[in-house]
Amino acid sequence: MRAKWNERIGAILLVCLGGASCREPTPEPTPLGAEMEHEMRLATPTVGGPSREFSVPRDPADTVASAEASLKDSGIRLIRTGSSDAGRWLLGKSLADRHVLVQILPIYPGRSTVKITVEGADALTRELLTRVHTDIKNKVR
């Protein structure tokens, strides 16, 4: 009697293990899909909310390092960085779970514009925008 139960349980176990290992194969990435993914990584993210712009008498490469340090000092964790045709950008997330986008756009050699956008539309957003704007402005100059 026990042998029959052991055989049945063993058969059920084998069927379950066999079914668990049968998965659909993952599709191979196509060249078009890889190209689209690459373009998405290069595209500047969008953040909806208030923004401020100011001009700095420095190259974008010098400004990026100052902006990264300012974001870190403000308690904003850097999520992604990148560049597009327009210029360099930094995307961060604040302690209040708000996205912060800093774009460094070249105007002409030796001069750039920094645009800061913070997600949201409340007093906390305006305060965070003011803090980040002041920190970056002080570090860049």
KEFI-315474 format. One record per atom (N, C-alpha, C): x, y, z; residue number from 0; chain. Coordinates in steps of 0.02 Angstrom, whole numbers. Layout:
BEGIN
{c1=X&c2=Y&c3=Z&nr=NUM&kette=A}
...
! end
This chain:
BEGIN
{c1=41&c2=-59&c3=0&nr=0&kette=A}
{c1=0&c2=0&c3=0&nr=0&kette=A}
{c1=44&c2=63&c3=0&nr=0&kette=A}
{c1=94&c2=61&c3=43&nr=1&kette=A}
{c1=139&c2=118&c3=46&nr=1&kette=A}
{c1=178&c2=126&c3=-19&nr=1&kette=A}
{c1=197&c2=74&c3=-50&nr=2&kette=A}
{c1=235&c2=77&c3=-112&nr=2&kette=A}
{c1=194&c2=111&c3=-166&nr=2&kette=A}
{c1=128&c2=99&c3=-169&nr=3&kette=A}
{c1=85&c2=131&c3=-218&nr=3&kette=A}
{c1=81&c2=206&c3=-206&nr=3&kette=A}
{c1=76&c2=226&c3=-143&nr=4&kette=A}
{c1=73&c2=298&c3=-126&nr=4&kette=A}
{c1=139&c2=332&c3=-144&nr=4&kette=A}
{c1=194&c2=298&c3=-128&nr=5&kette=A}
{c1=259&c2=327&c3=-144&nr=5&kette=A}
{c1=268&c2=335&c3=-220&nr=5&kette=A}
{c1=244&c2=286&c3=-258&nr=6&kette=A}
{c1=248&c2=291&c3=-331&nr=6&kette=A}
{c1=206&c2=348&c3=-357&nr=6&kette=A}
{c1=146&c2=356&c3=-330&nr=7&kette=A}
{c1=101&c2=410&c3=-352&nr=7&kette=A}
{c1=131&c2=478&c3=-334&nr=7&kette=A}
{c1=156&c2=485&c3=-274&nr=8&kette=A}
{c1=186&c2=549&c3=-254&nr=8&kette=A}
{c1=248&c2=563&c3=-296&nr=8&kette=A}
{c1=288&c2=513&c3=-309&nr=9&kette=A}
{c1=347&c2=521&c3=-351&nr=9&kette=A}
{c1=328&c2=542&c3=-422&nr=9&kette=A}
{c1=275&c2=511&c3=-449&nr=10&kette=A}
{c1=252&c2=529&c3=-517&nr=10&kette=A}
{c1=226&c2=601&c3=-518&nr=10&kette=A}
{c1=189&c2=621&c3=-468&nr=11&kette=A}
{c1=162&c2=689&c3=-465&nr=11&kette=A}
{c1=220&c2=739&c3=-459&nr=11&kette=A}
{c1=269&c2=722&c3=-418&nr=12&kette=A}
{c1=327&c2=765&c3=-410&nr=12&kette=A}
{c1=365&c2=773&c3=-475&nr=12&kette=A}
{c1=375&c2=719&c3=-512&nr=13&kette=A}
{c1=409&c2=723&c3=-577&nr=13&kette=A}
{c1=371&c2=765&c3=-627&nr=13&kette=A}
{c1=305&c2=758&c3=-629&nr=14&kette=A}
{c1=264&c2=798&c3=-674&nr=14&kette=A}
{c1=268&c2=872&c3=-656&nr=14&kette=A}
{c1=266&c2=888&c3=-591&nr=15&kette=A}
{c1=271&c2=958&c3=-570&nr=15&kette=A}
{c1=339&c2=987&c3=-587&nr=15&kette=A}
{c1=392&c2=951&c3=-574&nr=16&kette=A}
{c1=459&c2=976&c3=-591&nr=16&kette=A}
{c1=468&c2=983&c3=-666&nr=16&kette=A}
{c1=442&c2=937&c3=-704&nr=17&kette=A}
{c1=446&c2=942&c3=-777&nr=17&kette=A}
{c1=408&c2=1002&c3=-803&nr=17&kette=A}
{c1=349&c2=1014&c3=-775&nr=18&kette=A}
{c1=309&c2=1072&c3=-796&nr=18&kette=A}
{c1=340&c2=1137&c3=-776&nr=18&kette=A}
{c1=374&c2=1139&c3=-719&nr=19&kette=A}
{c1=406&c2=1200&c3=-696&nr=19&kette=A}
{c1=466&c2=1218&c3=-740&nr=19&kette=A}
{c1=499&c2=1168&c3=-766&nr=20&kette=A}
{c1=558&c2=1183&c3=-807&nr=20&kette=A}
{c1=541&c2=1199&c3=-879&nr=20&kette=A}
{c1=479&c2=1190&c3=-899&nr=21&kette=A}
{c1=458&c2=1206&c3=-968&nr=21&kette=A}
{c1=437&c2=1279&c3=-970&nr=21&kette=A}
{c1=480&c2=1321&c3=-994&nr=22&kette=A}
{c1=465&c2=1392&c3=-1002&nr=22&kette=A}
{c1=474&c2=1410&c3=-1076&nr=22&kette=A}
{c1=441&c2=1463&c3=-1094&nr=23&kette=A}
{c1=450&c2=1487&c3=-1163&nr=23&kette=A}
{c1=519&c2=1519&c3=-1167&nr=23&kette=A}
{c1=554&c2=1508&c3=-1221&nr=24&kette=A}
{c1=621&c2=1539&c3=-1227&nr=24&kette=A}
{c1=614&c2=1615&c3=-1234&nr=24&kette=A}
{c1=663&c2=1649&c3=-1207&nr=25&kette=A}
{c1=662&c2=1722&c3=-1213&nr=25&kette=A}
{c1=682&c2=1741&c3=-1284&nr=25&kette=A}
{c1=648&c2=1789&c3=-1314&nr=26&kette=A}
{c1=664&c2=1807&c3=-1383&nr=26&kette=A}
{c1=731&c2=1842&c3=-1387&nr=26&kette=A}
{c1=764&c2=1831&c3=-1442&nr=27&kette=A}
{c1=828&c2=1863&c3=-1455&nr=27&kette=A}
{c1=815&c2=1937&c3=-1471&nr=27&kette=A}
{c1=856&c2=1983&c3=-1446&nr=28&kette=A}
{c1=846&c2=2053&c3=-1463&nr=28&kette=A}
{c1=860&c2=2066&c3=-1537&nr=28&kette=A}
{c1=815&c2=2101&c3=-1568&nr=29&kette=A}
{c1=825&c2=2118&c3=-1639&nr=29&kette=A}
{c1=867&c2=2181&c3=-1645&nr=29&kette=A}
{c1=898&c2=2191&c3=-1702&nr=30&kette=A}
{c1=937&c2=2253&c3=-1711&nr=30&kette=A}
{c1=895&c2=2316&c3=-1703&nr=30&kette=A}
{c1=832&c2=2314&c3=-1727&nr=31&kette=A}
{c1=789&c2=2372&c3=-1720&nr=31&kette=A}
{c1=772&c2=2384&c3=-1647&nr=31&kette=A}
{c1=759&c2=2331&c3=-1609&nr=32&kette=A}
{c1=744&c2=2338&c3=-1538&nr=32&kette=A}
{c1=804&c2=2365&c3=-1499&nr=32&kette=A}
{c1=863&c2=2342&c3=-1516&nr=33&kette=A}
{c1=924&c2=2367&c3=-1483&nr=33&kette=A}
{c1=935&c2=2440&c3=-1499&nr=33&kette=A}
{c1=921&c2=2460&c3=-1562&nr=34&kette=A}
{c1=929&c2=2530&c3=-1582&nr=34&kette=A}
{c1=879&c2=2574&c3=-1545&nr=34&kette=A}
{c1=817&c2=2551&c3=-1539&nr=35&kette=A}
{c1=766&c2=2590&c3=-1504&nr=35&kette=A}
{c1=784&c2=2597&c3=-1430&nr=35&kette=A}
{c1=809&c2=2544&c3=-1400&nr=36&kette=A}
{c1=829&c2=2547&c3=-1329&nr=36&kette=A}
{c1=886&c2=2597&c3=-1320&nr=36&kette=A}
{c1=933&c2=2597&c3=-1366&nr=37&kette=A}
{c1=989&c2=2644&c3=-1363&nr=37&kette=A}
{c1=965&c2=2716&c3=-1369&nr=37&kette=A}
{c1=919&c2=2728&c3=-1414&nr=38&kette=A}
{c1=892&c2=2796&c3=-1424&nr=38&kette=A}
{c1=852&c2=2818&c3=-1363&nr=38&kette=A}
{c1=816&c2=2772&c3=-1331&nr=39&kette=A}
{c1=778&c2=2790&c3=-1271&nr=39&kette=A}
{c1=825&c2=2810&c3=-1215&nr=39&kette=A}
{c1=883&c2=2776&c3=-1210&nr=40&kette=A}
{c1=931&c2=2794&c3=-1158&nr=40&kette=A}
{c1=961&c2=2863&c3=-1171&nr=40&kette=A}
{c1=968&c2=2882&c3=-1234&nr=41&kette=A}
{c1=997&c2=2947&c3=-1251&nr=41&kette=A}
{c1=947&c2=3004&c3=-1245&nr=41&kette=A}
{c1=882&c2=2989&c3=-1250&nr=42&kette=A}
{c1=832&c2=3042&c3=-1248&nr=42&kette=A}
{c1=829&c2=3073&c3=-1179&nr=42&kette=A}
{c1=819&c2=3138&c3=-1177&nr=43&kette=A}
{c1=814&c2=3174&c3=-1114&nr=43&kette=A}
{c1=747&c2=3156&c3=-1081&nr=43&kette=A}
{c1=749&c2=3136&c3=-1017&nr=44&kette=A}
{c1=686&c2=3121&c3=-983&nr=44&kette=A}
{c1=645&c2=3185&c3=-973&nr=44&kette=A}
{c1=580&c2=3177&c3=-964&nr=45&kette=A}
{c1=537&c2=3235&c3=-953&nr=45&kette=A}
{c1=513&c2=3234&c3=-880&nr=45&kette=A}
{c1=513&c2=3292&c3=-850&nr=46&kette=A}
{c1=489&c2=3300&c3=-782&nr=46&kette=A}
{c1=442&c2=3359&c3=-783&nr=46&kette=A}
{c1=381&c2=3349&c3=-757&nr=47&kette=A}
{c1=331&c2=3402&c3=-756&nr=47&kette=A}
{c1=332&c2=3439&c3=-690&nr=47&kette=A}
{c1=339&c2=3504&c3=-693&nr=48&kette=A}
{c1=339&c2=3544&c3=-632&nr=48&kette=A}
{c1=374&c2=3610&c3=-645&nr=48&kette=A}
{c1=383&c2=3649&c3=-592&nr=49&kette=A}
{c1=415&c2=3714&c3=-601&nr=49&kette=A}
{c1=489&c2=3707&c3=-618&nr=49&kette=A}
{c1=515&c2=3757&c3=-652&nr=50&kette=A}
{c1=586&c2=3754&c3=-671&nr=50&kette=A}
{c1=617&c2=3823&c3=-667&nr=50&kette=A}
{c1=682&c2=3824&c3=-664&nr=51&kette=A}
{c1=721&c2=3886&c3=-664&nr=51&kette=A}
{c1=781&c2=3877&c3=-710&nr=51&kette=A}
{c1=801&c2=3932&c3=-741&nr=52&kette=A}
{c1=859&c2=3931&c3=-786&nr=52&kette=A}
{c1=906&c2=3988&c3=-766&nr=52&kette=A}
{c1=970&c2=3975&c3=-774&nr=53&kette=A}
{c1=1019&c2=4028&c3=-766&nr=53&kette=A}
{c1=1079&c2=4012&c3=-810&nr=53&kette=A}
{c1=1116&c2=4063&c3=-826&nr=54&kette=A}
{c1=1172&c2=4057&c3=-871&nr=54&kette=A}
{c1=1237&c2=4056&c3=-830&nr=54&kette=A}
{c1=1286&c2=4016&c3=-851&nr=55&kette=A}
{c1=1350&c2=4012&c3=-817&nr=55&kette=A}
{c1=1407&c2=4021&c3=-868&nr=55&kette=A}
{c1=1460&c2=4055&c3=-847&nr=56&kette=A}
{c1=1516&c2=4067&c3=-893&nr=56&kette=A}
{c1=1567&c2=4009&c3=-891&nr=56&kette=A}
{c1=1543&c2=3948&c3=-901&nr=57&kette=A}
{c1=1587&c2=3890&c3=-900&nr=57&kette=A}
{c1=1565&c2=3841&c3=-954&nr=57&kette=A}
{c1=1611&c2=3794&c3=-970&nr=58&kette=A}
{c1=1595&c2=3741&c3=-1017&nr=58&kette=A}
{c1=1547&c2=3691&c3=-984&nr=58&kette=A}
{c1=1506&c2=3656&c3=-1023&nr=59&kette=A}
{c1=1461&c2=3607&c3=-994&nr=59&kette=A}
{c1=1496&c2=3552&c3=-955&nr=59&kette=A}
{c1=1555&c2=3531&c3=-977&nr=60&kette=A}
{c1=1591&c2=3477&c3=-942&nr=60&kette=A}
{c1=1609&c2=3498&c3=-871&nr=60&kette=A}
{c1=1629&c2=3561&c3=-862&nr=61&kette=A}
{c1=1646&c2=3586&c3=-795&nr=61&kette=A}
{c1=1583&c2=3594&c3=-752&nr=61&kette=A}
{c1=1529&c2=3613&c3=-783&nr=62&kette=A}
{c1=1467&c2=3625&c3=-747&nr=62&kette=A}
{c1=1436&c2=3560&c3=-722&nr=62&kette=A}
{c1=1444&c2=3505&c3=-759&nr=63&kette=A}
{c1=1414&c2=3441&c3=-739&nr=63&kette=A}
{c1=1441&c2=3418&c3=-672&nr=63&kette=A}
{c1=1506&c2=3423&c3=-661&nr=64&kette=A}
{c1=1535&c2=3401&c3=-598&nr=64&kette=A}
{c1=1508&c2=3442&c3=-540&nr=64&kette=A}
{c1=1502&c2=3506&c3=-549&nr=65&kette=A}
{c1=1474&c2=3550&c3=-496&nr=65&kette=A}
{c1=1401&c2=3534&c3=-483&nr=65&kette=A}
{c1=1363&c2=3520&c3=-535&nr=66&kette=A}
{c1=1293&c2=3503&c3=-527&nr=66&kette=A}
{c1=1284&c2=3437&c3=-490&nr=66&kette=A}
{c1=1326&c2=3387&c3=-507&nr=67&kette=A}
{c1=1322&c2=3322&c3=-472&nr=67&kette=A}
{c1=1337&c2=3331&c3=-397&nr=67&kette=A}
{c1=1388&c2=3370&c3=-381&nr=68&kette=A}
{c1=1405&c2=3382&c3=-310&nr=68&kette=A}
{c1=1348&c2=3419&c3=-274&nr=68&kette=A}
{c1=1317&c2=3466&c3=-308&nr=69&kette=A}
{c1=1261&c2=3503&c3=-278&nr=69&kette=A}
{c1=1201&c2=3459&c3=-265&nr=69&kette=A}
{c1=1186&c2=3415&c3=-312&nr=70&kette=A}
{c1=1130&c2=3369&c3=-303&nr=70&kette=A}
{c1=1143&c2=3323&c3=-243&nr=70&kette=A}
{c1=1204&c2=3298&c3=-238&nr=71&kette=A}
{c1=1221&c2=3254&c3=-182&nr=71&kette=A}
{c1=1215&c2=3291&c3=-116&nr=71&kette=A}
{c1=1239&c2=3354&c3=-113&nr=72&kette=A}
{c1=1235&c2=3394&c3=-53&nr=72&kette=A}
{c1=1163&c2=3409&c3=-33&nr=72&kette=A}
{c1=1119&c2=3413&c3=-82&nr=73&kette=A}
{c1=1048&c2=3428&c3=-69&nr=73&kette=A}
{c1=1008&c2=3366&c3=-50&nr=73&kette=A}
{c1=1040&c2=3308&c3=-49&nr=74&kette=A}
{c1=1005&c2=3247&c3=-30&nr=74&kette=A}
{c1=968&c2=3215&c3=-88&nr=74&kette=A}
{c1=990&c2=3230&c3=-148&nr=75&kette=A}
{c1=959&c2=3202&c3=-208&nr=75&kette=A}
{c1=1003&c2=3147&c3=-235&nr=75&kette=A}
{c1=974&c2=3088&c3=-243&nr=76&kette=A}
{c1=1010&c2=3029&c3=-267&nr=76&kette=A}
{c1=1008&c2=3029&c3=-343&nr=76&kette=A}
{c1=1066&c2=3024&c3=-374&nr=77&kette=A}
{c1=1070&c2=3023&c3=-447&nr=77&kette=A}
{c1=1044&c2=2956&c3=-473&nr=77&kette=A}
{c1=997&c2=2958&c3=-519&nr=78&kette=A}
{c1=969&c2=2898&c3=-549&nr=78&kette=A}
{c1=1002&c2=2883&c3=-616&nr=78&kette=A}
{c1=1003&c2=2934&c3=-658&nr=79&kette=A}
{c1=1032&c2=2925&c3=-725&nr=79&kette=A}
{c1=1066&c2=2989&c3=-747&nr=79&kette=A}
{c1=1115&c2=2981&c3=-790&nr=80&kette=A}
{c1=1146&c2=3038&c3=-823&nr=80&kette=A}
{c1=1151&c2=3022&c3=-897&nr=80&kette=A}
{c1=1156&c2=3072&c3=-936&nr=81&kette=A}
{c1=1162&c2=3059&c3=-1008&nr=81&kette=A}
{c1=1172&c2=3124&c3=-1046&nr=81&kette=A}
{c1=1172&c2=3116&c3=-1111&nr=82&kette=A}
{c1=1179&c2=3175&c3=-1154&nr=82&kette=A}
{c1=1136&c2=3164&c3=-1215&nr=82&kette=A}
{c1=1113&c2=3218&c3=-1242&nr=83&kette=A}
{c1=1074&c2=3216&c3=-1303&nr=83&kette=A}
{c1=1103&c2=3268&c3=-1351&nr=83&kette=A}
{c1=1069&c2=3279&c3=-1406&nr=84&kette=A}
{c1=1093&c2=3329&c3=-1454&nr=84&kette=A}
{c1=1094&c2=3399&c3=-1423&nr=84&kette=A}
{c1=1047&c2=3411&c3=-1378&nr=85&kette=A}
{c1=1042&c2=3478&c3=-1347&nr=85&kette=A}
{c1=1097&c2=3489&c3=-1295&nr=85&kette=A}
{c1=1115&c2=3439&c3=-1257&nr=86&kette=A}
{c1=1166&c2=3447&c3=-1205&nr=86&kette=A}
{c1=1164&c2=3390&c3=-1155&nr=86&kette=A}
{c1=1198&c2=3399&c3=-1099&nr=87&kette=A}
{c1=1201&c2=3348&c3=-1046&nr=87&kette=A}
{c1=1143&c2=3356&c3=-998&nr=87&kette=A}
{c1=1124&c2=3301&c3=-964&nr=88&kette=A}
{c1=1070&c2=3304&c3=-915&nr=88&kette=A}
{c1=1084&c2=3255&c3=-858&nr=88&kette=A}
{c1=1055&c2=3271&c3=-800&nr=89&kette=A}
{c1=1060&c2=3230&c3=-740&nr=89&kette=A}
{c1=990&c2=3221&c3=-713&nr=89&kette=A}
{c1=971&c2=3159&c3=-697&nr=90&kette=A}
{c1=905&c2=3145&c3=-669&nr=90&kette=A}
{c1=916&c2=3117&c3=-600&nr=90&kette=A}
{c1=884&c2=3147&c3=-551&nr=91&kette=A}
{c1=892&c2=3124&c3=-482&nr=91&kette=A}
{c1=824&c2=3117&c3=-448&nr=91&kette=A}
{c1=826&c2=3088&c3=-389&nr=92&kette=A}
{c1=765&c2=3079&c3=-349&nr=92&kette=A}
{c1=779&c2=3106&c3=-279&nr=92&kette=A}
{c1=735&c2=3149&c3=-255&nr=93&kette=A}
{c1=745&c2=3181&c3=-191&nr=93&kette=A}
{c1=721&c2=3134&c3=-135&nr=93&kette=A}
{c1=736&c2=3155&c3=-73&nr=94&kette=A}
{c1=713&c2=3116&c3=-15&nr=94&kette=A}
{c1=636&c2=3117&c3=-10&nr=94&kette=A}
{c1=605&c2=3166&c3=-39&nr=95&kette=A}
{c1=532&c2=3171&c3=-39&nr=95&kette=A}
{c1=501&c2=3135&c3=-99&nr=95&kette=A}
{c1=541&c2=3093&c3=-133&nr=96&kette=A}
{c1=519&c2=3053&c3=-190&nr=96&kette=A}
{c1=497&c2=3095&c3=-249&nr=96&kette=A}
{c1=532&c2=3150&c3=-261&nr=97&kette=A}
{c1=519&c2=3193&c3=-319&nr=97&kette=A}
{c1=576&c2=3187&c3=-368&nr=97&kette=A}
{c1=560&c2=3184&c3=-432&nr=98&kette=A}
{c1=611&c2=3183&c3=-484&nr=98&kette=A}
{c1=638&c2=3253&c3=-494&nr=98&kette=A}
{c1=704&c2=3258&c3=-502&nr=99&kette=A}
{c1=737&c2=3321&c3=-515&nr=99&kette=A}
{c1=779&c2=3313&c3=-578&nr=99&kette=A}
{c1=767&c2=3355&c3=-627&nr=100&kette=A}
{c1=803&c2=3353&c3=-690&nr=100&kette=A}
{c1=846&c2=3416&c3=-697&nr=100&kette=A}
{c1=911&c2=3406&c3=-707&nr=101&kette=A}
{c1=957&c2=3462&c3=-719&nr=101&kette=A}
{c1=984&c2=3454&c3=-789&nr=101&kette=A}
{c1=971&c2=3504&c3=-831&nr=102&kette=A}
{c1=996&c2=3503&c3=-900&nr=102&kette=A}
{c1=1049&c2=3557&c3=-907&nr=102&kette=A}
{c1=1105&c2=3539&c3=-937&nr=103&kette=A}
{c1=1159&c2=3585&c3=-950&nr=103&kette=A}
{c1=1164&c2=3593&c3=-1026&nr=103&kette=A}
{c1=1142&c2=3651&c3=-1049&nr=104&kette=A}
{c1=1137&c2=3663&c3=-1121&nr=104&kette=A}
{c1=1190&c2=3713&c3=-1143&nr=104&kette=A}
{c1=1233&c2=3695&c3=-1191&nr=105&kette=A}
{c1=1284&c2=3742&c3=-1214&nr=105&kette=A}
{c1=1252&c2=3798&c3=-1256&nr=105&kette=A}
{c1=1275&c2=3858&c3=-1244&nr=106&kette=A}
{c1=1252&c2=3915&c3=-1284&nr=106&kette=A}
{c1=1303&c2=3928&c3=-1339&nr=106&kette=A}
{c1=1364&c2=3940&c3=-1320&nr=107&kette=A}
{c1=1421&c2=3946&c3=-1365&nr=107&kette=A}
{c1=1482&c2=3928&c3=-1324&nr=107&kette=A}
{c1=1540&c2=3918&c3=-1356&nr=108&kette=A}
{c1=1599&c2=3895&c3=-1318&nr=108&kette=A}
{c1=1614&c2=3939&c3=-1257&nr=108&kette=A}
{c1=1619&c2=3907&c3=-1200&nr=109&kette=A}
{c1=1634&c2=3943&c3=-1139&nr=109&kette=A}
{c1=1574&c2=3969&c3=-1101&nr=109&kette=A}
{c1=1514&c2=3955&c3=-1125&nr=110&kette=A}
{c1=1453&c2=3979&c3=-1091&nr=110&kette=A}
{c1=1398&c2=3926&c3=-1098&nr=110&kette=A}
{c1=1362&c2=3914&c3=-1044&nr=111&kette=A}
{c1=1307&c2=3866&c3=-1045&nr=111&kette=A}
{c1=1249&c2=3891&c3=-1003&nr=111&kette=A}
{c1=1192&c2=3858&c3=-1013&nr=112&kette=A}
{c1=1132&c2=3872&c3=-974&nr=112&kette=A}
{c1=1115&c2=3810&c3=-933&nr=112&kette=A}
{c1=1098&c2=3820&c3=-870&nr=113&kette=A}
{c1=1077&c2=3765&c3=-827&nr=113&kette=A}
{c1=1002&c2=3773&c3=-815&nr=113&kette=A}
{c1=965&c2=3720&c3=-829&nr=114&kette=A}
{c1=893&c2=3721&c3=-819&nr=114&kette=A}
{c1=876&c2=3666&c3=-768&nr=114&kette=A}
{c1=842&c2=3685&c3=-714&nr=115&kette=A}
{c1=824&c2=3638&c3=-661&nr=115&kette=A}
{c1=748&c2=3632&c3=-660&nr=115&kette=A}
{c1=723&c2=3571&c3=-661&nr=116&kette=A}
{c1=652&c2=3558&c3=-658&nr=116&kette=A}
{c1=639&c2=3508&c3=-602&nr=116&kette=A}
{c1=589&c2=3523&c3=-560&nr=117&kette=A}
{c1=571&c2=3479&c3=-504&nr=117&kette=A}
{c1=498&c2=3457&c3=-513&nr=117&kette=A}
{c1=486&c2=3393&c3=-503&nr=118&kette=A}
{c1=420&c2=3363&c3=-512&nr=118&kette=A}
{c1=374&c2=3386&c3=-455&nr=118&kette=A}
{c1=313&c2=3405&c3=-473&nr=119&kette=A}
{c1=263&c2=3423&c3=-423&nr=119&kette=A}
{c1=239&c2=3494&c3=-432&nr=119&kette=A}
{c1=193&c2=3515&c3=-388&nr=120&kette=A}
{c1=166&c2=3583&c3=-393&nr=120&kette=A}
{c1=143&c2=3607&c3=-324&nr=120&kette=A}
{c1=183&c2=3597&c3=-274&nr=121&kette=A}
{c1=165&c2=3619&c3=-207&nr=121&kette=A}
{c1=222&c2=3658&c3=-175&nr=121&kette=A}
{c1=214&c2=3676&c3=-112&nr=122&kette=A}
{c1=264&c2=3716&c3=-77&nr=122&kette=A}
{c1=330&c2=3677&c3=-70&nr=122&kette=A}
{c1=327&c2=3612&c3=-59&nr=123&kette=A}
{c1=387&c2=3572&c3=-53&nr=123&kette=A}
{c1=427&c2=3573&c3=-118&nr=123&kette=A}
{c1=393&c2=3570&c3=-174&nr=124&kette=A}
{c1=425&c2=3573&c3=-239&nr=124&kette=A}
{c1=461&c2=3639&c3=-249&nr=124&kette=A}
{c1=428&c2=3693&c3=-232&nr=125&kette=A}
{c1=458&c2=3760&c3=-240&nr=125&kette=A}
{c1=519&c2=3768&c3=-194&nr=125&kette=A}
{c1=514&c2=3742&c3=-133&nr=126&kette=A}
{c1=570&c2=3746&c3=-87&nr=126&kette=A}
{c1=630&c2=3705&c3=-111&nr=126&kette=A}
{c1=616&c2=3645&c3=-136&nr=127&kette=A}
{c1=669&c2=3602&c3=-163&nr=127&kette=A}
{c1=701&c2=3634&c3=-224&nr=127&kette=A}
{c1=661&c2=3664&c3=-267&nr=128&kette=A}
{c1=687&c2=3698&c3=-326&nr=128&kette=A}
{c1=732&c2=3757&c3=-306&nr=128&kette=A}
{c1=711&c2=3795&c3=-258&nr=129&kette=A}
{c1=751&c2=3852&c3=-234&nr=129&kette=A}
{c1=817&c2=3828&c3=-205&nr=129&kette=A}
{c1=814&c2=3774&c3=-166&nr=130&kette=A}
{c1=875&c2=3747&c3=-134&nr=130&kette=A}
{c1=925&c2=3722&c3=-187&nr=130&kette=A}
{c1=900&c2=3682&c3=-234&nr=131&kette=A}
{c1=944&c2=3655&c3=-286&nr=131&kette=A}
{c1=972&c2=3711&c3=-330&nr=131&kette=A}
{c1=930&c2=3758&c3=-348&nr=132&kette=A}
{c1=951&c2=3814&c3=-390&nr=132&kette=A}
{c1=1006&c2=3853&c3=-355&nr=132&kette=A}
{c1=997&c2=3869&c3=-291&nr=133&kette=A}
{c1=1047&c2=3907&c3=-254&nr=133&kette=A}
{c1=1112&c2=3868&c3=-247&nr=133&kette=A}
{c1=1108&c2=3804&c3=-231&nr=134&kette=A}
{c1=1168&c2=3763&c3=-222&nr=134&kette=A}
{c1=1209&c2=3758&c3=-287&nr=134&kette=A}
{c1=1174&c2=3744&c3=-342&nr=135&kette=A}
{c1=1210&c2=3737&c3=-406&nr=135&kette=A}
{c1=1241&c2=3804&c3=-426&nr=135&kette=A}
{c1=1203&c2=3858&c3=-418&nr=136&kette=A}
{c1=1227&c2=3924&c3=-436&nr=136&kette=A}
{c1=1290&c2=3942&c3=-396&nr=136&kette=A}
{c1=1289&c2=3927&c3=-330&nr=137&kette=A}
{c1=1347&c2=3943&c3=-288&nr=137&kette=A}
{c1=1407&c2=3899&c3=-306&nr=137&kette=A}
{c1=1397&c2=3836&c3=-322&nr=138&kette=A}
{c1=1454&c2=3792&c3=-338&nr=138&kette=A}
{c1=1483&c2=3807&c3=-406&nr=138&kette=A}
{c1=1442&c2=3827&c3=-453&nr=139&kette=A}
{c1=1466&c2=3840&c3=-520&nr=139&kette=A}
{c1=1506&c2=3904&c3=-523&nr=139&kette=A}
{c1=1489&c2=3953&c3=-484&nr=140&kette=A}
{c1=1524&c2=4017&c3=-487&nr=140&kette=A}
{c1=1583&c2=4020&c3=-442&nr=140&kette=A}
! end
